[in-house]
Amino acid sequence: MEHVVFEIAQKELSILKDFKKTLKEERDSIIAFSIEGIVRSNNKKEELLKKLEFLEEEKKRLMENAPFTEKILNDEKWKNISKEIKTTINEINVSLGKNINLLSFSVDYVKNSIENIVDFVNKNTYTRGSQARLSILPAREI
C-alpha cells in the first residue's frame, strides 16, 4: 500500500512539471498575442488541475486510513519527492506571476491601441479639413 502513495506523489510531481511547461507555452502565446494559444494553454491547465485535485484526494484518503502514515512521512524517498514538489510549486508561482503581468501589459496595450483608433476616427469625423495620420503599428516587442 505504501508504494501506491509514492506512485501518487510521483504522478503529482509529473503533472506539476507539465503544468510548469504549459505556463511557459502560455507565456509564449501571450508574447505572440495568440488568443488561440492562450485558450489552448488555459484548457490544458484546467485539465491538469483536475488531475491534481483527484490525485490529492486519493492521496489524502490513503494516508488518513493507513497505519503506515508515519513510516511514509519519515521515508527519505518521500522527503525527496516532497522537496521536489515544493520547488516545482514555487517555480509555478513565479511563472504565474510573470504571466499575469504579461497579460496585464497585453490588455493595456490592446486597450490603448483601440483608444488611439477611436480617437483618430472621431478626430477625422469632426475635423474634415485636417490631414490626420494614424499610427497604430508600434513594435510588438515585450
PyMOL commands that place a pseudoatom at each C-alpha (Angstrom):
pseudoatom trace, name=CA, resn=MET, resi=1, chain=A, elem=C, hetatm=0, pos=[0.000, 0.000, 0.000]
pseudoatom trace, name=CA, resn=GLU, resi=2, chain=A, elem=C, hetatm=0, pos=[2.925, 2.338, 0.679]
pseudoatom trace, name=CA, resn=HIS, resi=3, chain=A, elem=C, hetatm=0, pos=[4.111, 2.100, -2.896]
pseudoatom trace, name=CA, resn=VAL, resi=4, chain=A, elem=C, hetatm=0, pos=[0.725, 3.394, -4.088]
pseudoatom trace, name=CA, resn=VAL, resi=5, chain=A, elem=C, hetatm=0, pos=[1.181, 6.590, -2.073]
pseudoatom trace, name=CA, resn=PHE, resi=6, chain=A, elem=C, hetatm=0, pos=[4.660, 7.039, -3.557]
pseudoatom trace, name=CA, resn=GLU, resi=7, chain=A, elem=C, hetatm=0, pos=[3.277, 6.477, -7.066]
pseudoatom trace, name=CA, resn=ILE, resi=8, chain=A, elem=C, hetatm=0, pos=[0.579, 9.093, -6.483]
pseudoatom trace, name=CA, resn=ALA, resi=9, chain=A, elem=C, hetatm=0, pos=[3.164, 11.600, -5.265]
pseudoatom trace, name=CA, resn=GLN, resi=10, chain=A, elem=C, hetatm=0, pos=[5.334, 10.844, -8.304]
pseudoatom trace, name=CA, resn=LYS, resi=11, chain=A, elem=C, hetatm=0, pos=[2.317, 11.385, -10.599]
pseudoatom trace, name=CA, resn=GLU, resi=12, chain=A, elem=C, hetatm=0, pos=[1.597, 14.681, -8.840]
pseudoatom trace, name=CA, resn=LEU, resi=13, chain=A, elem=C, hetatm=0, pos=[5.154, 15.787, -9.463]
pseudoatom trace, name=CA, resn=SER, resi=14, chain=A, elem=C, hetatm=0, pos=[4.889, 14.812, -13.113]
pseudoatom trace, name=CA, resn=ILE, resi=15, chain=A, elem=C, hetatm=0, pos=[1.641, 16.769, -13.531]
pseudoatom trace, name=CA, resn=LEU, resi=16, chain=A, elem=C, hetatm=0, pos=[3.143, 19.795, -11.797]
pseudoatom trace, name=CA, resn=LYS, resi=17, chain=A, elem=C, hetatm=0, pos=[6.057, 19.692, -14.243]
pseudoatom trace, name=CA, resn=ASP, resi=18, chain=A, elem=C, hetatm=0, pos=[3.568, 19.518, -17.133]
pseudoatom trace, name=CA, resn=PHE, resi=19, chain=A, elem=C, hetatm=0, pos=[1.752, 22.485, -15.600]
pseudoatom trace, name=CA, resn=LYS, resi=20, chain=A, elem=C, hetatm=0, pos=[5.014, 24.438, -15.447]
pseudoatom trace, name=CA, resn=LYS, resi=21, chain=A, elem=C, hetatm=0, pos=[5.695, 23.583, -19.095]
pseudoatom trace, name=CA, resn=THR, resi=22, chain=A, elem=C, hetatm=0, pos=[2.167, 24.706, -20.013]
pseudoatom trace, name=CA, resn=LEU, resi=23, chain=A, elem=C, hetatm=0, pos=[2.799, 28.030, -18.284]
pseudoatom trace, name=CA, resn=LYS, resi=24, chain=A, elem=C, hetatm=0, pos=[5.860, 28.538, -20.476]
pseudoatom trace, name=CA, resn=GLU, resi=25, chain=A, elem=C, hetatm=0, pos=[3.768, 27.776, -23.561]
pseudoatom trace, name=CA, resn=GLU, resi=26, chain=A, elem=C, hetatm=0, pos=[1.157, 30.229, -22.304]
pseudoatom trace, name=CA, resn=ARG, resi=27, chain=A, elem=C, hetatm=0, pos=[3.828, 32.909, -21.837]
pseudoatom trace, name=CA, resn=ASP, resi=28, chain=A, elem=C, hetatm=0, pos=[4.990, 32.352, -25.415]
pseudoatom trace, name=CA, resn=SER, resi=29, chain=A, elem=C, hetatm=0, pos=[1.377, 32.698, -26.612]
pseudoatom trace, name=CA, resn=ILE, resi=30, chain=A, elem=C, hetatm=0, pos=[0.907, 35.908, -24.641]
pseudoatom trace, name=CA, resn=ILE, resi=31, chain=A, elem=C, hetatm=0, pos=[4.070, 37.396, -26.114]
pseudoatom trace, name=CA, resn=ALA, resi=32, chain=A, elem=C, hetatm=0, pos=[2.968, 36.365, -29.617]
pseudoatom trace, name=CA, resn=PHE, resi=33, chain=A, elem=C, hetatm=0, pos=[-0.528, 37.824, -28.986]
pseudoatom trace, name=CA, resn=SER, resi=34, chain=A, elem=C, hetatm=0, pos=[-2.003, 34.407, -29.847]
pseudoatom trace, name=CA, resn=ILE, resi=35, chain=A, elem=C, hetatm=0, pos=[-5.511, 34.148, -28.407]
pseudoatom trace, name=CA, resn=GLU, resi=36, chain=A, elem=C, hetatm=0, pos=[-5.771, 30.548, -29.643]
pseudoatom trace, name=CA, resn=GLY, resi=37, chain=A, elem=C, hetatm=0, pos=[-2.557, 29.648, -27.817]
pseudoatom trace, name=CA, resn=ILE, resi=38, chain=A, elem=C, hetatm=0, pos=[-3.742, 31.291, -24.607]
pseudoatom trace, name=CA, resn=VAL, resi=39, chain=A, elem=C, hetatm=0, pos=[-7.083, 29.475, -24.762]
pseudoatom trace, name=CA, resn=ARG, resi=40, chain=A, elem=C, hetatm=0, pos=[-5.340, 26.163, -25.504]
pseudoatom trace, name=CA, resn=SER, resi=41, chain=A, elem=C, hetatm=0, pos=[-2.997, 26.700, -22.531]
pseudoatom trace, name=CA, resn=ASN, resi=42, chain=A, elem=C, hetatm=0, pos=[-5.880, 27.591, -20.232]
pseudoatom trace, name=CA, resn=ASN, resi=43, chain=A, elem=C, hetatm=0, pos=[-7.754, 24.432, -21.233]
pseudoatom trace, name=CA, resn=LYS, resi=44, chain=A, elem=C, hetatm=0, pos=[-4.671, 22.315, -20.617]
pseudoatom trace, name=CA, resn=LYS, resi=45, chain=A, elem=C, hetatm=0, pos=[-4.067, 23.976, -17.229]
pseudoatom trace, name=CA, resn=GLU, resi=46, chain=A, elem=C, hetatm=0, pos=[-7.664, 23.285, -16.234]
pseudoatom trace, name=CA, resn=GLU, resi=47, chain=A, elem=C, hetatm=0, pos=[-7.301, 19.625, -17.213]
pseudoatom trace, name=CA, resn=LEU, resi=48, chain=A, elem=C, hetatm=0, pos=[-4.048, 19.301, -15.252]
pseudoatom trace, name=CA, resn=LEU, resi=49, chain=A, elem=C, hetatm=0, pos=[-5.586, 20.962, -12.187]
pseudoatom trace, name=CA, resn=LYS, resi=50, chain=A, elem=C, hetatm=0, pos=[-8.468, 18.483, -12.247]
pseudoatom trace, name=CA, resn=LYS, resi=51, chain=A, elem=C, hetatm=0, pos=[-5.968, 15.615, -12.333]
pseudoatom trace, name=CA, resn=LEU, resi=52, chain=A, elem=C, hetatm=0, pos=[-4.052, 17.148, -9.431]
pseudoatom trace, name=CA, resn=GLU, resi=53, chain=A, elem=C, hetatm=0, pos=[-7.227, 17.528, -7.390]
pseudoatom trace, name=CA, resn=PHE, resi=54, chain=A, elem=C, hetatm=0, pos=[-8.122, 13.892, -7.981]
pseudoatom trace, name=CA, resn=LEU, resi=55, chain=A, elem=C, hetatm=0, pos=[-4.646, 12.685, -7.011]
pseudoatom trace, name=CA, resn=GLU, resi=56, chain=A, elem=C, hetatm=0, pos=[-4.611, 14.886, -3.923]
pseudoatom trace, name=CA, resn=GLU, resi=57, chain=A, elem=C, hetatm=0, pos=[-7.947, 13.475, -2.754]
pseudoatom trace, name=CA, resn=GLU, resi=58, chain=A, elem=C, hetatm=0, pos=[-6.773, 9.930, -3.425]
pseudoatom trace, name=CA, resn=LYS, resi=59, chain=A, elem=C, hetatm=0, pos=[-3.534, 10.501, -1.531]
pseudoatom trace, name=CA, resn=LYS, resi=60, chain=A, elem=C, hetatm=0, pos=[-5.399, 12.068, 1.387]
pseudoatom trace, name=CA, resn=ARG, resi=61, chain=A, elem=C, hetatm=0, pos=[-7.820, 9.140, 1.520]
pseudoatom trace, name=CA, resn=LEU, resi=62, chain=A, elem=C, hetatm=0, pos=[-4.991, 6.612, 1.550]
pseudoatom trace, name=CA, resn=MET, resi=63, chain=A, elem=C, hetatm=0, pos=[-2.949, 8.487, 4.138]
pseudoatom trace, name=CA, resn=GLU, resi=64, chain=A, elem=C, hetatm=0, pos=[-5.872, 9.016, 6.554]
pseudoatom trace, name=CA, resn=ASN, resi=65, chain=A, elem=C, hetatm=0, pos=[-6.735, 5.349, 6.858]
pseudoatom trace, name=CA, resn=ALA, resi=66, chain=A, elem=C, hetatm=0, pos=[-3.236, 3.931, 6.679]
pseudoatom trace, name=CA, resn=PRO, resi=67, chain=A, elem=C, hetatm=0, pos=[-1.339, 2.650, 9.695]
pseudoatom trace, name=CA, resn=PHE, resi=68, chain=A, elem=C, hetatm=0, pos=[1.941, 3.311, 7.867]
pseudoatom trace, name=CA, resn=THR, resi=69, chain=A, elem=C, hetatm=0, pos=[1.499, 7.096, 7.532]
pseudoatom trace, name=CA, resn=GLU, resi=70, chain=A, elem=C, hetatm=0, pos=[4.306, 7.890, 9.957]
pseudoatom trace, name=CA, resn=LYS, resi=71, chain=A, elem=C, hetatm=0, pos=[6.629, 5.495, 8.171]
pseudoatom trace, name=CA, resn=ILE, resi=72, chain=A, elem=C, hetatm=0, pos=[5.910, 7.154, 4.804]
pseudoatom trace, name=CA, resn=LEU, resi=73, chain=A, elem=C, hetatm=0, pos=[6.436, 10.670, 6.138]
pseudoatom trace, name=CA, resn=ASN, resi=74, chain=A, elem=C, hetatm=0, pos=[9.839, 9.726, 7.541]
pseudoatom trace, name=CA, resn=ASP, resi=75, chain=A, elem=C, hetatm=0, pos=[10.968, 7.874, 4.426]
pseudoatom trace, name=CA, resn=GLU, resi=76, chain=A, elem=C, hetatm=0, pos=[13.847, 9.510, 2.530]
pseudoatom trace, name=CA, resn=LYS, resi=77, chain=A, elem=C, hetatm=0, pos=[12.142, 8.878, -0.820]
pseudoatom trace, name=CA, resn=TRP, resi=78, chain=A, elem=C, hetatm=0, pos=[9.045, 10.741, 0.415]
pseudoatom trace, name=CA, resn=LYS, resi=79, chain=A, elem=C, hetatm=0, pos=[11.136, 13.657, 1.640]
pseudoatom trace, name=CA, resn=ASN, resi=80, chain=A, elem=C, hetatm=0, pos=[12.875, 13.935, -1.737]
pseudoatom trace, name=CA, resn=ILE, resi=81, chain=A, elem=C, hetatm=0, pos=[9.595, 13.853, -3.657]
pseudoatom trace, name=CA, resn=SER, resi=82, chain=A, elem=C, hetatm=0, pos=[8.046, 16.398, -1.281]
pseudoatom trace, name=CA, resn=LYS, resi=83, chain=A, elem=C, hetatm=0, pos=[11.020, 18.714, -1.646]
pseudoatom trace, name=CA, resn=GLU, resi=84, chain=A, elem=C, hetatm=0, pos=[10.867, 18.483, -5.438]
pseudoatom trace, name=CA, resn=ILE, resi=85, chain=A, elem=C, hetatm=0, pos=[7.101, 19.130, -5.389]
pseudoatom trace, name=CA, resn=LYS, resi=86, chain=A, elem=C, hetatm=0, pos=[7.596, 22.251, -3.235]
pseudoatom trace, name=CA, resn=THR, resi=87, chain=A, elem=C, hetatm=0, pos=[10.356, 23.515, -5.521]
pseudoatom trace, name=CA, resn=THR, resi=88, chain=A, elem=C, hetatm=0, pos=[8.184, 22.981, -8.599]
pseudoatom trace, name=CA, resn=ILE, resi=89, chain=A, elem=C, hetatm=0, pos=[5.228, 24.726, -6.950]
pseudoatom trace, name=CA, resn=ASN, resi=90, chain=A, elem=C, hetatm=0, pos=[7.430, 27.727, -6.150]
pseudoatom trace, name=CA, resn=GLU, resi=91, chain=A, elem=C, hetatm=0, pos=[8.592, 27.852, -9.782]
pseudoatom trace, name=CA, resn=ILE, resi=92, chain=A, elem=C, hetatm=0, pos=[4.957, 27.640, -10.897]
pseudoatom trace, name=CA, resn=ASN, resi=93, chain=A, elem=C, hetatm=0, pos=[4.037, 30.560, -8.639]
pseudoatom trace, name=CA, resn=VAL, resi=94, chain=A, elem=C, hetatm=0, pos=[6.816, 32.671, -10.162]
pseudoatom trace, name=CA, resn=SER, resi=95, chain=A, elem=C, hetatm=0, pos=[5.693, 31.747, -13.694]
pseudoatom trace, name=CA, resn=LEU, resi=96, chain=A, elem=C, hetatm=0, pos=[2.065, 32.540, -12.857]
pseudoatom trace, name=CA, resn=GLY, resi=97, chain=A, elem=C, hetatm=0, pos=[3.097, 35.982, -11.618]
pseudoatom trace, name=CA, resn=LYS, resi=98, chain=A, elem=C, hetatm=0, pos=[5.069, 36.652, -14.793]
pseudoatom trace, name=CA, resn=ASN, resi=99, chain=A, elem=C, hetatm=0, pos=[2.172, 35.514, -16.993]
pseudoatom trace, name=CA, resn=ILE, resi=100, chain=A, elem=C, hetatm=0, pos=[-0.290, 37.697, -15.091]
pseudoatom trace, name=CA, resn=ASN, resi=101, chain=A, elem=C, hetatm=0, pos=[1.990, 40.712, -15.595]
pseudoatom trace, name=CA, resn=LEU, resi=102, chain=A, elem=C, hetatm=0, pos=[2.352, 39.934, -19.303]
pseudoatom trace, name=CA, resn=LEU, resi=103, chain=A, elem=C, hetatm=0, pos=[-1.405, 39.540, -19.696]
pseudoatom trace, name=CA, resn=SER, resi=104, chain=A, elem=C, hetatm=0, pos=[-1.985, 42.815, -17.906]
pseudoatom trace, name=CA, resn=PHE, resi=105, chain=A, elem=C, hetatm=0, pos=[0.520, 44.537, -20.182]
pseudoatom trace, name=CA, resn=SER, resi=106, chain=A, elem=C, hetatm=0, pos=[-1.086, 42.976, -23.262]
pseudoatom trace, name=CA, resn=VAL, resi=107, chain=A, elem=C, hetatm=0, pos=[-4.590, 44.017, -22.228]
pseudoatom trace, name=CA, resn=ASP, resi=108, chain=A, elem=C, hetatm=0, pos=[-3.392, 47.578, -21.592]
pseudoatom trace, name=CA, resn=TYR, resi=109, chain=A, elem=C, hetatm=0, pos=[-1.639, 47.579, -24.969]
pseudoatom trace, name=CA, resn=VAL, resi=110, chain=A, elem=C, hetatm=0, pos=[-4.780, 46.459, -26.804]
pseudoatom trace, name=CA, resn=LYS, resi=111, chain=A, elem=C, hetatm=0, pos=[-6.927, 48.924, -24.846]
pseudoatom trace, name=CA, resn=ASN, resi=112, chain=A, elem=C, hetatm=0, pos=[-4.595, 51.823, -25.699]
pseudoatom trace, name=CA, resn=SER, resi=113, chain=A, elem=C, hetatm=0, pos=[-4.488, 50.784, -29.358]
pseudoatom trace, name=CA, resn=ILE, resi=114, chain=A, elem=C, hetatm=0, pos=[-8.290, 50.734, -29.548]
pseudoatom trace, name=CA, resn=GLU, resi=115, chain=A, elem=C, hetatm=0, pos=[-8.479, 54.115, -27.813]
pseudoatom trace, name=CA, resn=ASN, resi=116, chain=A, elem=C, hetatm=0, pos=[-5.998, 55.543, -30.354]
pseudoatom trace, name=CA, resn=ILE, resi=117, chain=A, elem=C, hetatm=0, pos=[-8.069, 54.197, -33.241]
pseudoatom trace, name=CA, resn=VAL, resi=118, chain=A, elem=C, hetatm=0, pos=[-11.303, 55.571, -31.795]
pseudoatom trace, name=CA, resn=ASP, resi=119, chain=A, elem=C, hetatm=0, pos=[-9.682, 58.961, -31.155]
pseudoatom trace, name=CA, resn=PHE, resi=120, chain=A, elem=C, hetatm=0, pos=[-8.339, 59.025, -34.714]
pseudoatom trace, name=CA, resn=VAL, resi=121, chain=A, elem=C, hetatm=0, pos=[-11.728, 58.137, -36.203]
pseudoatom trace, name=CA, resn=ASN, resi=122, chain=A, elem=C, hetatm=0, pos=[-13.507, 60.718, -34.067]
pseudoatom trace, name=CA, resn=LYS, resi=123, chain=A, elem=C, hetatm=0, pos=[-10.961, 63.394, -34.986]
pseudoatom trace, name=CA, resn=ASN, resi=124, chain=A, elem=C, hetatm=0, pos=[-11.337, 62.700, -38.686]
pseudoatom trace, name=CA, resn=THR, resi=125, chain=A, elem=C, hetatm=0, pos=[-15.099, 62.667, -38.474]
pseudoatom trace, name=CA, resn=TYR, resi=126, chain=A, elem=C, hetatm=0, pos=[-15.334, 66.081, -36.851]
pseudoatom trace, name=CA, resn=THR, resi=127, chain=A, elem=C, hetatm=0, pos=[-12.343, 67.839, -38.445]
pseudoatom trace, name=CA, resn=ARG, resi=128, chain=A, elem=C, hetatm=0, pos=[-12.595, 67.086, -42.136]
pseudoatom trace, name=CA, resn=GLY, resi=129, chain=A, elem=C, hetatm=0, pos=[-10.209, 69.754, -43.250]
pseudoatom trace, name=CA, resn=SER, resi=130, chain=A, elem=C, hetatm=0, pos=[-7.142, 68.394, -41.471]
pseudoatom trace, name=CA, resn=GLN, resi=131, chain=A, elem=C, hetatm=0, pos=[-4.795, 65.694, -42.740]
pseudoatom trace, name=CA, resn=ALA, resi=132, chain=A, elem=C, hetatm=0, pos=[-4.732, 63.383, -39.722]
pseudoatom trace, name=CA, resn=ARG, resi=133, chain=A, elem=C, hetatm=0, pos=[-2.452, 60.361, -39.649]
pseudoatom trace, name=CA, resn=LEU, resi=134, chain=A, elem=C, hetatm=0, pos=[-2.930, 57.119, -37.853]
pseudoatom trace, name=CA, resn=SER, resi=135, chain=A, elem=C, hetatm=0, pos=[-0.023, 55.352, -36.221]
pseudoatom trace, name=CA, resn=ILE, resi=136, chain=A, elem=C, hetatm=0, pos=[-1.186, 52.082, -34.711]
pseudoatom trace, name=CA, resn=LEU, resi=137, chain=A, elem=C, hetatm=0, pos=[1.702, 49.837, -35.622]
pseudoatom trace, name=CA, resn=PRO, resi=138, chain=A, elem=C, hetatm=0, pos=[4.114, 50.092, -32.706]
pseudoatom trace, name=CA, resn=ALA, resi=139, chain=A, elem=C, hetatm=0, pos=[6.729, 47.424, -32.141]
pseudoatom trace, name=CA, resn=ARG, resi=140, chain=A, elem=C, hetatm=0, pos=[5.424, 44.075, -30.884]
pseudoatom trace, name=CA, resn=GLU, resi=141, chain=A, elem=C, hetatm=0, pos=[8.371, 43.647, -28.594]
pseudoatom trace, name=CA, resn=ILE, resi=142, chain=A, elem=C, hetatm=0, pos=[7.755, 42.999, -24.907]
for i in range(1, 142): cmd.bond("trace and resi %d" % i, "trace and resi %d" % (i + 1))
show_as sticks, trace
zoom trace
